[in-house]
Amino acid sequence: MTPHLQNTTLVPPTITTNPASRVVSVGASTTFSVSATGSALLNYQWFFNGSAINGATGSSYNLNNAGATNVGQYTVTVWNTAGTNTSTAAGLWLNALKMYVGVNVYGPVGANCLVQYATNLTAPVTWLTVQSVTIVTNPTVIIDYGSADKPQRFYQTVPQ
């Protein structure tokens, strides 16, 4: 008796839904995703401006804390033993219509301080930290990305 061999045709990946472009605010999170069909096992690799993103090997890529360095084109390559397919590019843009406060920090180069804000100066004043800063030039400029759409903030620096 001859064993029965099943003829299996491998199907290369087909991208059925390309990742969509996104417009996000500074500091926001967003997710790019792709849908693909083809013979198992489908493999994924995400790219940013043509360079592979380390560890981004799923059908979706979550980007946390978006900033200027994340603006660009995102693609994903899907492959299996039968072939390879690359998505169309999805752009990431920052919502540039928001205005943020820039704070000039002065002091000895190399010194550390906290930049803090309060929403009013009525006692007792509650100061909240924007960020810790090491002064590299005078002034060292920091951007308060939490200041968009806030009616008023008062700032101080506190040496550490």
Secondary structure, DSSP 8 states (H G I E B T S, - for coil): -------------EEEE----EEE-TT--EEEE-EEESSS--EEEEEETTEE-TT--SSEEEE-S--GGG-EEEEEEEEETTEEEE---EEEEE-TT---EEEEE-SSTT-EEEEEEES--SSS---EEEEEEE--SSSEEEEEGGGTT-S--EEEEEE-
